Amino acid sequence: MGAKGAAIATVSVQGFSFLFALVYLCKKGIGYSFYKEDICFSKYIQKIMQIGFPLGLQSVLVNISFLIITIIANQMDLIAYASLGVVEKLMGFLMLSAIALGSALASLIALNVGAEQ
């Protein structure tokens, strides 16, 4: 079935895994009680959303652009698609240090915001 079969298998296995985890959690519980009243949206949540939204938006836009590039490369020949795979792996490797630095800075910034410094 080719790529279509792989897609069907992936989606069905992920769905089964979700249902299995859901049934397991319903039977065993999650280890602590959790109610609607436990959810609150304070000023801290709003601040976290203000800080985190641009970073999340950037990540979404980058992934959408890679998806569009992949769609374009799929319409070309096998050499173009294989080249895209190599370039994406290389980009992932080159971006690793920047992503790690960004995550570390996000943690430090969050600590400072929490300490109001």
BELTA-V509582 format. One record per residue. N is the residue number from 1. PHI is phi as a letter, one per 20 degrees, with the letter a starting at -180 (* if undefined). Layout:
BEGIN
n->N phi->PHI
n->N phi->PHI
END
This chain:
BEGIN
n->1 phi->*
n->2 phi->m
n->3 phi->f
n->4 phi->f
n->5 phi->f
n->6 phi->f
n->7 phi->f
n->8 phi->f
n->9 phi->f
n->10 phi->f
n->11 phi->f
n->12 phi->f
n->13 phi->f
n->14 phi->f
n->15 phi->f
n->16 phi->f
n->17 phi->f
n->18 phi->f
n->19 phi->f
n->20 phi->f
n->21 phi->f
n->22 phi->f
n->23 phi->f
n->24 phi->f
n->25 phi->f
n->26 phi->f
n->27 phi->f
n->28 phi->e
n->29 phi->n
n->30 phi->d
n->31 phi->n
n->32 phi->b
n->33 phi->e
n->34 phi->b
n->35 phi->c
n->36 phi->g
n->37 phi->f
n->38 phi->f
n->39 phi->e
n->40 phi->c
n->41 phi->d
n->42 phi->e
n->43 phi->f
n->44 phi->f
n->45 phi->f
n->46 phi->f
n->47 phi->f
n->48 phi->f
n->49 phi->f
n->50 phi->f
n->51 phi->f
n->52 phi->e
n->53 phi->g
n->54 phi->f
n->55 phi->f
n->56 phi->f
n->57 phi->f
n->58 phi->f
n->59 phi->f
n->60 phi->f
n->61 phi->f
n->62 phi->f
n->63 phi->f
n->64 phi->f
n->65 phi->f
n->66 phi->f
n->67 phi->f
n->68 phi->f
n->69 phi->f
n->70 phi->f
n->71 phi->f
n->72 phi->f
n->73 phi->f
n->74 phi->f
n->75 phi->e
n->76 phi->e
n->77 phi->e
n->78 phi->f
n->79 phi->f
n->80 phi->f
n->81 phi->f
n->82 phi->f
n->83 phi->f
n->84 phi->f
n->85 phi->f
n->86 phi->f
n->87 phi->f
n->88 phi->f
n->89 phi->f
n->90 phi->f
n->91 phi->f
n->92 phi->f
n->93 phi->f
n->94 phi->f
n->95 phi->e
n->96 phi->g
n->97 phi->f
n->98 phi->f
n->99 phi->f
n->100 phi->f
n->101 phi->f
n->102 phi->f
n->103 phi->f
n->104 phi->f
n->105 phi->f
n->106 phi->f
n->107 phi->f
n->108 phi->f
n->109 phi->f
n->110 phi->f
n->111 phi->f
n->112 phi->f
n->113 phi->f
n->114 phi->f
n->115 phi->e
n->116 phi->l
n->117 phi->d
END
